Amino acid sequence: MLHCTVVLTMQLNALGQRISEVKYRDDELNRSLEANKLETEAAVEMRARIDKMIEALQELLHISQQCLVKRSADVYILLTDIDYNITERLPLLHVSCNILRPAYSCFQ
């Protein structure tokens, strides 16, 4: 009978130790789960901020694109005006060259 009591006591001690180990593991898992929840919440908040920044940048990009389109139209108008002015003055340039050509040939 004493032997059975000793065996039962040893088994109870082993079970008590095992229960303590399981509780420790459970606490560790709960702490890890809580840390993961906090990290997930932080990641979701960061994602929302990044989405807002991307949206703001897209608006700025759209405005910049509109400015570039307007500027390219302005440059086209300017180049057209310059081309018109050169075309308009071309006969005058030919006359000037014809006048200056004899004077230039004297120096050769």
N, CA, C and O atoms as a GROMACS GRO file, in nm:
protein
  432
    1MET      N    1   0.081  -0.118   0.000
    1MET     CA    2   0.000   0.000   0.000
    1MET      C    3   0.086   0.126   0.000
    1MET      O    4   0.054   0.224  -0.067
    2LEU      N    5   0.192   0.123   0.073
    2LEU     CA    6   0.283   0.236   0.078
    2LEU      C    7   0.343   0.262  -0.059
    2LEU      O    8   0.361   0.376  -0.102
    3HIS      N    9   0.374   0.152  -0.125
    3HIS     CA   10   0.430   0.164  -0.260
    3HIS      C   11   0.332   0.232  -0.355
    3HIS      O   12   0.373   0.315  -0.436
    4CYS      N   13   0.206   0.199  -0.347
    4CYS     CA   14   0.103   0.262  -0.433
    4CYS      C   15   0.091   0.410  -0.400
    4CYS      O   16   0.073   0.492  -0.490
    5THR      N   17   0.101   0.444  -0.274
    5THR     CA   18   0.092   0.584  -0.233
    5THR      C   19   0.210   0.662  -0.289
    5THR      O   20   0.192   0.775  -0.335
    6VAL      N   21   0.330   0.605  -0.286
    6VAL     CA   22   0.450   0.670  -0.338
    6VAL      C   23   0.438   0.688  -0.489
    6VAL      O   24   0.471   0.794  -0.542
    7VAL      N   25   0.390   0.586  -0.556
    7VAL     CA   26   0.374   0.593  -0.703
    7VAL      C   27   0.270   0.700  -0.738
    7VAL      O   28   0.290   0.778  -0.830
    8LEU      N   29   0.159   0.702  -0.664
    8LEU     CA   30   0.056   0.802  -0.691
    8LEU      C   31   0.108   0.943  -0.663
    8LEU      O   32   0.077   1.036  -0.738
    9THR      N   33   0.185   0.959  -0.559
    9THR     CA   34   0.242   1.089  -0.526
    9THR      C   35   0.336   1.135  -0.637
    9THR      O   36   0.334   1.251  -0.676
   10MET      N   37   0.419   1.043  -0.687
   10MET     CA   38   0.512   1.076  -0.796
   10MET      C   39   0.435   1.114  -0.922
   10MET      O   40   0.471   1.208  -0.992
   11GLN      N   41   0.329   1.040  -0.951
   11GLN     CA   42   0.248   1.070  -1.068
   11GLN      C   43   0.178   1.206  -1.054
   11GLN      O   44   0.169   1.283  -1.150
   12LEU      N   45   0.127   1.234  -0.932
   12LEU     CA   46   0.063   1.363  -0.907
   12LEU      C   47   0.164   1.477  -0.922
   12LEU      O   48   0.131   1.583  -0.977
   13ASN      N   49   0.286   1.456  -0.874
   13ASN     CA   50   0.390   1.557  -0.888
   13ASN      C   51   0.424   1.580  -1.036
   13ASN      O   52   0.441   1.694  -1.080
   14ALA      N   53   0.433   1.471  -1.112
   14ALA     CA   54   0.462   1.481  -1.255
   14ALA      C   55   0.348   1.553  -1.327
   14ALA      O   56   0.372   1.636  -1.414
   15LEU      N   57   0.225   1.521  -1.290
   15LEU     CA   58   0.110   1.588  -1.350
   15LEU      C   59   0.107   1.736  -1.313
   15LEU      O   60   0.079   1.821  -1.397
   16GLY      N   61   0.137   1.766  -1.186
   16GLY     CA   62   0.142   1.906  -1.142
   16GLY      C   63   0.249   1.983  -1.219
   16GLY      O   64   0.226   2.097  -1.259
   17GLN      N   65   0.365   1.921  -1.240
   17GLN     CA   66   0.472   1.986  -1.317
   17GLN      C   67   0.429   2.006  -1.462
   17GLN      O   68   0.454   2.110  -1.522
   18ARG      N   69   0.365   1.904  -1.515
   18ARG     CA   70   0.318   1.914  -1.654
   18ARG      C   71   0.214   2.025  -1.667
   18ARG      O   72   0.215   2.101  -1.764
   19ILE      N   73   0.124   2.035  -1.569
   19ILE     CA   74   0.021   2.141  -1.571
   19ILE      C   75   0.089   2.278  -1.565
   19ILE      O   76   0.049   2.371  -1.635
   20SER      N   77   0.192   2.290  -1.481
   20SER     CA   78   0.266   2.417  -1.473
   20SER      C   79   0.331   2.450  -1.606
   20SER      O   80   0.328   2.566  -1.649
   21GLU      N   81   0.389   2.352  -1.673
   21GLU     CA   82   0.451   2.374  -1.804
   21GLU      C   83   0.347   2.419  -1.907
   21GLU      O   84   0.371   2.510  -1.987
   22VAL      N   85   0.231   2.354  -1.905
   22VAL     CA   86   0.124   2.389  -1.999
   22VAL      C   87   0.076   2.531  -1.972
   22VAL      O   88   0.053   2.607  -2.066
   23LYS      N   89   0.059   2.568  -1.844
   23LYS     CA   90   0.016   2.704  -1.811
   23LYS      C   91   0.121   2.807  -1.857
   23LYS      O   92   0.086   2.913  -1.909
   24TYR      N   93   0.249   2.773  -1.837
   24TYR     CA   94   0.356   2.863  -1.882
   24TYR      C   95   0.350   2.882  -2.034
   24TYR      O   96   0.358   2.994  -2.084
   25ARG      N   97   0.335   2.770  -2.106
   25ARG     CA   98   0.325   2.778  -2.252
   25ARG      C   99   0.202   2.858  -2.295
   25ARG      O  100   0.207   2.936  -2.390
   26ASP      N  101   0.091   2.839  -2.224
   26ASP     CA  102  -0.031   2.912  -2.254
   26ASP      C  103  -0.009   3.063  -2.234
   26ASP      O  104  -0.050   3.144  -2.317
   27ASP      N  105   0.055   3.100  -2.123
   27ASP     CA  106   0.086   3.242  -2.099
   27ASP      C  107   0.177   3.297  -2.208
   27ASP      O  108   0.155   3.408  -2.256
   28GLU      N  109   0.279   3.222  -2.248
   28GLU     CA  110   0.370   3.265  -2.354
   28GLU      C  111   0.295   3.286  -2.486
   28GLU      O  112   0.316   3.386  -2.555
   29LEU      N  113   0.208   3.193  -2.519
   29LEU     CA  114   0.129   3.206  -2.642
   29LEU      C  115   0.035   3.327  -2.636
   29LEU      O  116   0.017   3.396  -2.736
   30ASN      N  117  -0.025   3.351  -2.520
   30ASN     CA  118  -0.113   3.467  -2.506
   30ASN      C  119  -0.035   3.597  -2.522
   30ASN      O  120  -0.083   3.691  -2.586
   31ARG      N  121   0.086   3.604  -2.463
   31ARG     CA  122   0.170   3.724  -2.479
   31ARG      C  123   0.209   3.742  -2.625
   31ARG      O  124   0.207   3.853  -2.678
   32SER      N  125   0.246   3.632  -2.690
   32SER     CA  126   0.283   3.639  -2.831
   32SER      C  127   0.164   3.682  -2.917
   32SER      O  128   0.179   3.762  -3.009
   33LEU      N  129   0.046   3.629  -2.887
   33LEU     CA  130  -0.075   3.666  -2.960
   33LEU      C  131  -0.105   3.815  -2.942
   33LEU      O  132  -0.140   3.882  -3.039
   34GLU      N  133  -0.092   3.866  -2.822
   34GLU     CA  134  -0.116   4.008  -2.796
   34GLU      C  135  -0.016   4.095  -2.871
   34GLU      O  136  -0.052   4.198  -2.928
   35ALA      N  137   0.110   4.053  -2.872
   35ALA     CA  138   0.212   4.129  -2.946
   35ALA      C  139   0.180   4.129  -3.095
   35ALA      O  140   0.194   4.231  -3.162
   36ASN      N  141   0.137   4.015  -3.149
   36ASN     CA  142   0.099   4.006  -3.290
   36ASN      C  143  -0.022   4.095  -3.321
   36ASN      O  144  -0.027   4.157  -3.427
   37LYS      N  145  -0.119   4.101  -3.229
   37LYS     CA  146  -0.235   4.187  -3.249
   37LYS      C  147  -0.192   4.333  -3.258
   37LYS      O  148  -0.238   4.408  -3.344
   38LEU      N  149  -0.102   4.374  -3.165
   38LEU     CA  150  -0.054   4.512  -3.166
   38LEU      C  151   0.021   4.544  -3.294
   38LEU      O  152   0.003   4.651  -3.352
   39GLU      N  153   0.106   4.453  -3.338
   39GLU     CA  154   0.180   4.474  -3.463
   39GLU      C  155   0.085   4.481  -3.583
   39GLU      O  156   0.106   4.561  -3.674
   40THR      N  157  -0.017   4.397  -3.583
   40THR     CA  158  -0.115   4.398  -3.692
   40THR      C  159  -0.191   4.531  -3.694
   40THR      O  160  -0.212   4.588  -3.801
   41GLU      N  161  -0.231   4.579  -3.578
   41GLU     CA  162  -0.300   4.707  -3.571
   41GLU      C  163  -0.210   4.820  -3.621
   41GLU      O  164  -0.255   4.908  -3.694
   42ALA      N  165  -0.082   4.817  -3.581
   42ALA     CA  166   0.012   4.919  -3.627
   42ALA      C  167   0.030   4.912  -3.779
   42ALA      O  168   0.037   5.014  -3.846
   43ALA      N  169   0.036   4.790  -3.832
   43ALA     CA  170   0.050   4.774  -3.977
   43ALA      C  171  -0.073   4.825  -4.051
   43ALA      O  172  -0.061   4.888  -4.157
   44VAL      N  173  -0.191   4.800  -3.998
   44VAL     CA  174  -0.315   4.847  -4.060
   44VAL      C  175  -0.320   5.000  -4.058
   44VAL      O  176  -0.358   5.062  -4.157
   45GLU      N  177  -0.279   5.060  -3.945
   45GLU     CA  178  -0.276   5.207  -3.936
   45GLU      C  179  -0.175   5.264  -4.036
   45GLU      O  180  -0.203   5.363  -4.103
   46MET      N  181  -0.058   5.201  -4.045
   46MET     CA  182   0.044   5.247  -4.139
   46MET      C  183  -0.007   5.235  -4.283
   46MET      O  184   0.016   5.324  -4.364
   47ARG      N  185  -0.076   5.127  -4.313
   47ARG     CA  186  -0.132   5.108  -4.448
   47ARG      C  187  -0.232   5.219  -4.481
   47ARG      O  188  -0.233   5.271  -4.592
   48ALA      N  189  -0.316   5.254  -4.382
   48ALA     CA  190  -0.414   5.361  -4.405
   48ALA      C  191  -0.343   5.494  -4.430
   48ALA      O  192  -0.384   5.570  -4.518
   49ARG      N  193  -0.237   5.522  -4.355
   49ARG     CA  194  -0.163   5.647  -4.376
   49ARG      C  195  -0.096   5.647  -4.512
   49ARG      O  196  -0.094   5.749  -4.581
   50ILE      N  197  -0.040   5.534  -4.551
   50ILE     CA  198   0.026   5.525  -4.682
   50ILE      C  199  -0.076   5.543  -4.794
   50ILE      O  200  -0.048   5.611  -4.892
   51ASP      N  201  -0.194   5.483  -4.779
   51ASP     CA  202  -0.299   5.499  -4.880
   51ASP      C  203  -0.339   5.646  -4.893
   51ASP      O  204  -0.361   5.695  -5.004
   52LYS      N  205  -0.349   5.717  -4.780
   52LYS     CA  206  -0.383   5.859  -4.785
   52LYS      C  207  -0.273   5.938  -4.854
   52LYS      O  208  -0.301   6.029  -4.932
   53MET      N  209  -0.146   5.903  -4.826
   53MET     CA  210  -0.035   5.974  -4.890
   53MET      C  211  -0.035   5.949  -5.040
   53MET      O  212  -0.011   6.040  -5.119
   54ILE      N  213  -0.062   5.826  -5.080
   54ILE     CA  214  -0.066   5.793  -5.224
   54ILE      C  215  -0.178   5.872  -5.291
   54ILE      O  216  -0.160   5.924  -5.401
   55GLU      N  217  -0.292   5.881  -5.225
   55GLU     CA  218  -0.404   5.957  -5.281
   55GLU      C  219  -0.366   6.104  -5.298
   55GLU      O  220  -0.396   6.165  -5.400
   56ALA      N  221  -0.300   6.161  -5.197
   56ALA     CA  222  -0.258   6.301  -5.205
   56ALA      C  223  -0.156   6.319  -5.317
   56ALA      O  224  -0.160   6.418  -5.390
   57LEU      N  225  -0.064   6.224  -5.330
   57LEU     CA  226   0.036   6.234  -5.437
   57LEU      C  227  -0.027   6.219  -5.574
   57LEU      O  228   0.018   6.282  -5.670
   58GLN      N  229  -0.130   6.137  -5.585
   58GLN     CA  230  -0.198   6.124  -5.714
   58GLN      C  231  -0.265   6.255  -5.754
   58GLN      O  232  -0.266   6.291  -5.871
   59GLU      N  233  -0.321   6.326  -5.655
   59GLU     CA  234  -0.381   6.456  -5.685
   59GLU      C  235  -0.274   6.554  -5.733
   59GLU      O  236  -0.295   6.626  -5.830
   60LEU      N  237  -0.158   6.554  -5.664
   60LEU     CA  238  -0.049   6.642  -5.705
   60LEU      C  239   0.002   6.605  -5.844
   60LEU      O  240   0.034   6.692  -5.924
   61LEU      N  241   0.010   6.476  -5.870
   61LEU     CA  242   0.056   6.430  -6.001
   61LEU      C  243  -0.040   6.477  -6.110
   61LEU      O  244   0.003   6.521  -6.216
   62HIS      N  245  -0.169   6.469  -6.083
   62HIS     CA  246  -0.269   6.513  -6.181
   62HIS      C  247  -0.252   6.663  -6.209
   62HIS      O  248  -0.257   6.706  -6.324
   63ILE      N  249  -0.234   6.741  -6.104
   63ILE     CA  250  -0.214   6.886  -6.122
   63ILE      C  251  -0.087   6.912  -6.201
   63ILE      O  252  -0.086   6.995  -6.292
   64SER      N  253   0.021   6.840  -6.169
   64SER     CA  254   0.147   6.857  -6.242
   64SER      C  255   0.131   6.821  -6.389
   64SER      O  256   0.185   6.889  -6.476
   65GLN      N  257   0.058   6.714  -6.416
   65GLN     CA  258   0.036   6.674  -6.555
   65GLN      C  259  -0.042   6.782  -6.630
   65GLN      O  260  -0.012   6.811  -6.746
   66GLN      N  261  -0.142   6.840  -6.566
   66GLN     CA  262  -0.219   6.947  -6.629
   66GLN      C  263  -0.128   7.066  -6.659
   66GLN      O  264  -0.138   7.127  -6.765
   67CYS      N  265  -0.039   7.100  -6.564
   67CYS     CA  266   0.054   7.211  -6.586
   67CYS      C  267   0.147   7.182  -6.704
   67CYS      O  268   0.174   7.270  -6.785
   68LEU      N  269   0.195   7.059  -6.712
   68LEU     CA  270   0.284   7.022  -6.823
   68LEU      C  271   0.212   7.030  -6.958
   68LEU      O  272   0.269   7.076  -7.057
   69VAL      N  273   0.089   6.986  -6.961
   69VAL     CA  274   0.012   6.993  -7.085
   69VAL      C  275  -0.006   7.139  -7.126
   69VAL      O  276   0.012   7.174  -7.242
   70LYS      N  277  -0.040   7.225  -7.029
   70LYS     CA  278  -0.056   7.367  -7.060
   70LYS      C  279   0.076   7.428  -7.104
   70LYS      O  280   0.080   7.506  -7.199
   71ARG      N  281   0.183   7.394  -7.034
   71ARG     CA  282   0.314   7.450  -7.071
   71ARG      C  283   0.356   7.404  -7.210
   71ARG      O  284   0.410   7.483  -7.286
   72SER      N  285   0.331   7.277  -7.243
   72SER     CA  286   0.370   7.230  -7.376
   72SER      C  287   0.287   7.301  -7.484
   72SER      O  288   0.337   7.329  -7.593
   73ALA      N  289   0.160   7.331  -7.453
   73ALA     CA  290   0.078   7.407  -7.548
   73ALA      C  291   0.133   7.548  -7.563
   73ALA      O  292   0.138   7.602  -7.673
   74ASP      N  293   0.176   7.610  -7.451
   74ASP     CA  294   0.234   7.744  -7.456
   74ASP      C  295   0.363   7.743  -7.537
   74ASP      O  296   0.388   7.835  -7.616
   75VAL      N  297   0.446   7.641  -7.518
   75VAL     CA  298   0.572   7.631  -7.593
   75VAL      C  299   0.542   7.613  -7.741
   75VAL      O  300   0.610   7.672  -7.825
   76TYR      N  301   0.441   7.533  -7.775
   76TYR     CA  302   0.404   7.514  -7.915
   76TYR      C  303   0.362   7.647  -7.977
   76TYR      O  304   0.402   7.680  -8.089
   77ILE      N  305   0.282   7.724  -7.904
   77ILE     CA  306   0.239   7.855  -7.955
   77ILE      C  307   0.360   7.946  -7.974
   77ILE      O  308   0.371   8.016  -8.075
   78LEU      N  309   0.452   7.945  -7.876
   78LEU     CA  310   0.572   8.028  -7.885
   78LEU      C  311   0.657   7.988  -8.005
   78LEU      O  312   0.703   8.074  -8.080
   79LEU      N  313   0.678   7.857  -8.024
   79LEU     CA  314   0.758   7.810  -8.137
   79LEU      C  315   0.690   7.843  -8.269
   79LEU      O  316   0.757   7.875  -8.367
   80THR      N  317   0.559   7.836  -8.273
   80THR     CA  318   0.485   7.871  -8.395
   80THR      C  319   0.505   8.019  -8.426
   80THR      O  320   0.524   8.057  -8.542
   81ASP      N  321   0.500   8.102  -8.322
   81ASP     CA  322   0.522   8.246  -8.342
   81ASP      C  323   0.664   8.273  -8.392
   81ASP      O  324   0.684   8.354  -8.482
   82ILE      N  325   0.762   8.204  -8.333
   82ILE     CA  326   0.901   8.223  -8.376
   82ILE      C  327   0.917   8.179  -8.521
   82ILE      O  328   0.980   8.248  -8.601
   83ASP      N  329   0.859   8.065  -8.555
   83ASP     CA  330   0.867   8.015  -8.693
   83ASP      C  331   0.802   8.114  -8.789
   83ASP      O  332   0.856   8.140  -8.897
   84TYR      N  333   0.689   8.169  -8.750
   84TYR     CA  334   0.620   8.268  -8.834
   84TYR      C  335   0.708   8.392  -8.853
   84TYR      O  336   0.720   8.444  -8.964
   85ASN      N  337   0.769   8.438  -8.745
   85ASN     CA  338   0.855   8.556  -8.753
   85ASN      C  339   0.976   8.531  -8.844
   85ASN      O  340   1.015   8.617  -8.922
   86ILE      N  341   1.035   8.412  -8.832
   86ILE     CA  342   1.151   8.380  -8.918
   86ILE      C  343   1.106   8.373  -9.063
   86ILE      O  344   1.173   8.426  -9.151
   87THR      N  345   0.994   8.306  -9.088
   87THR     CA  346   0.943   8.295  -9.225
   87THR      C  347   0.910   8.433  -9.282
   87THR      O  348   0.933   8.460  -9.400
   88GLU      N  349   0.857   8.517  -9.197
   88GLU     CA  350   0.822   8.652  -9.241
   88GLU      C  351   0.947   8.734  -9.275
   88GLU      O  352   0.944   8.817  -9.366
   89ARG      N  353   1.055   8.711  -9.203
   89ARG     CA  354   1.177   8.790  -9.223
   89ARG      C  355   1.275   8.727  -9.321
   89ARG      O  356   1.380   8.785  -9.350
   90LEU      N  357   1.243   8.610  -9.370
   90LEU     CA  358   1.334   8.541  -9.462
   90LEU      C  359   1.366   8.623  -9.588
   90LEU      O  360   1.482   8.632  -9.625
   91PRO      N  361   1.269   8.682  -9.653
   91PRO     CA  362   1.304   8.764  -9.771
   91PRO      C  363   1.400   8.878  -9.735
   91PRO      O  364   1.491   8.910  -9.812
   92LEU      N  365   1.381   8.938  -9.619
   92LEU     CA  366   1.471   9.044  -9.575
   92LEU      C  367   1.613   8.990  -9.555
   92LEU      O  368   1.710   9.058  -9.587
   93LEU      N  369   1.623   8.870  -9.503
   93LEU     CA  370   1.755   8.809  -9.485
   93LEU      C  371   1.822   8.781  -9.619
   93LEU      O  372   1.942   8.800  -9.633
   94HIS      N  373   1.745   8.736  -9.718
   94HIS     CA  374   1.801   8.711  -9.852
   94HIS      C  375   1.853   8.841  -9.914
   94HIS      O  376   1.961   8.844  -9.973
   95VAL      N  377   1.776   8.945  -9.900
   95VAL     CA  378   1.819   9.074  -9.956
   95VAL      C  379   1.947   9.120  -9.886
   95VAL      O  380   2.040   9.168  -9.950
   96SER      N  381   1.951   9.104  -9.753
   96SER     CA  382   2.070   9.144  -9.678
   96SER      C  383   2.192   9.064  -9.722
   96SER      O  384   2.301   9.119  -9.737
   97CYS      N  385   2.173   8.935  -9.742
   97CYS     CA  386   2.285   8.850  -9.787
   97CYS      C  387   2.333   8.893  -9.924
   97CYS      O  388   2.454   8.898  -9.949
   98ASN      N  389   2.241   8.925 -10.014
   98ASN     CA  390   2.279   8.967 -10.149
   98ASN      C  391   2.356   9.099 -10.145
   98ASN      O  392   2.446   9.121 -10.226
   99ILE      N  393   2.321   9.185 -10.053
   99ILE     CA  394   2.391   9.313 -10.041
   99ILE      C  395   2.531   9.292  -9.982
   99ILE      O  396   2.627   9.354 -10.026
  100LEU      N  397   2.541   9.205  -9.884
  100LEU     CA  398   2.668   9.186  -9.813
  100LEU      C  399   2.763   9.091  -9.886
  100LEU      O  400   2.883   9.093  -9.860
  101ARG      N  401   2.712   9.009  -9.975
  101ARG     CA  402   2.796   8.910 -10.043
  101ARG      C  403   2.910   8.976 -10.121
  101ARG      O  404   3.023   8.930 -10.108
  102PRO      N  405   2.889   9.080 -10.200
  102PRO     CA  406   3.002   9.144 -10.270
  102PRO      C  407   3.105   9.201 -10.174
  102PRO      O  408   3.226   9.194 -10.199
  103ALA      N  409   3.059   9.257 -10.063
  103ALA     CA  410   3.154   9.314  -9.967
  103ALA      C  411   3.235   9.202  -9.901
  103ALA      O  412   3.353   9.219  -9.873
  104TYR      N  413   3.174   9.092  -9.878
  104TYR     CA  414   3.245   8.979  -9.818
  104TYR      C  415   3.347   8.920  -9.914
  104TYR      O  416   3.456   8.881  -9.873
  105SER      N  417   3.313   8.915 -10.041
  105SER     CA  418   3.403   8.856 -10.138
  105SER      C  419   3.531   8.939 -10.154
  105SER      O  420   3.633   8.886 -10.199
  106CYS      N  421   3.526   9.063 -10.119
  106CYS     CA  422   3.648   9.147 -10.125
  106CYS      C  423   3.752   9.103 -10.027
  106CYS      O  424   3.872   9.123 -10.050
  107PHE      N  425   3.711   9.045  -9.918
  107PHE     CA  426   3.806   9.005  -9.815
  107PHE      C  427   3.865   8.867  -9.839
  107PHE      O  428   3.951   8.824  -9.763
  108GLN      N  429   3.822   8.798  -9.940
  108GLN     CA  430   3.876   8.664  -9.964
  108GLN      C  431   3.992   8.664 -10.056
  108GLN      O  432   4.048   8.558 -10.085
   0.00000   0.00000   0.00000
